[in-house]
Amino acid sequence: MDTYEAQDTLEARVARDADKLECLIQALEYRHQGYSRVQDWIDNCRASLKTTSAQQIADAAERLSGLEWQYSRD
């Protein structure tokens, strides 16, 4: 847990990004279902992403509706 909190290894940063992506995707799903007060949640999750791959996944998740991003080859 100390390594995760310290974020001093690539593995820790990837694990943290995975947690933030899960939260981001949950917020996007809520927005898709009609909840309107999730944009701050989305923005905070996006801002905390550190790795390029996590940022690319977030881009795809925001660009596509619902869970279509899972099936995109972009």
N, C-alpha and C positions, 0 to 999 in steps of 0.2 A: 504494500500500500504506500510506503514512503516513496518508492520510485514513481508510482503513478502520480502522486501529489506533486513531487518535485519536477516532473516532466523533463527529466534530464537524459532520457533515452528515446530513441526513435519509437521503440515499442510502446513506451508510456504515452507518447504523443498520438500514436495511431489508436491506442485504446481510448484515450480521451476523446479524440475525434469521432470514434465509433459511437461513444455515448452521446455526444452532441448531435450527431447525425440522426440517431434514434429519436431524440427529442424534436429535432427539426422536422423529421418526417411525420411524427405524431401531430405536430402543430399544423403541417400542411394538410394532413387528413382531416383534422378538425375544421380547417378553413374550407376544404372541399365539401364538407357536410353542412356548411352554412354558418359556422361560428365566426363572428366578425372580429373578435377581440384577441386575435392571436399574432398579429403582425409584430409586436414587440418581442414576443417569444421567438418568432422566426428570425428576426433581426439579431437578437442576442446570440442565438445558436450559430448563425452564419458568421458573426464577428469573431467567435471563439475558435473557429476551425483553423488549424495550423498547416495541415498537409495539403498539397496540391490535389491529390486524389480525392480527399474528402470535399474539397471545394468543388471539384468537377461533379461529384455525385450530388452535392447540394444544388448545383446549377441545373442538372438534369431533373432533379426532383421538383424544383420550382417551375421549370419550363413546361413540364408535361402535367396533364391533369390526373388527378387521382393517383393511382399507383402504376401508371403506364411507364414511368421512368425505369422500373425494374426490367422492362423488356426492350429498352432502347439500346441501340448499338452505337450511339454517338460517342 
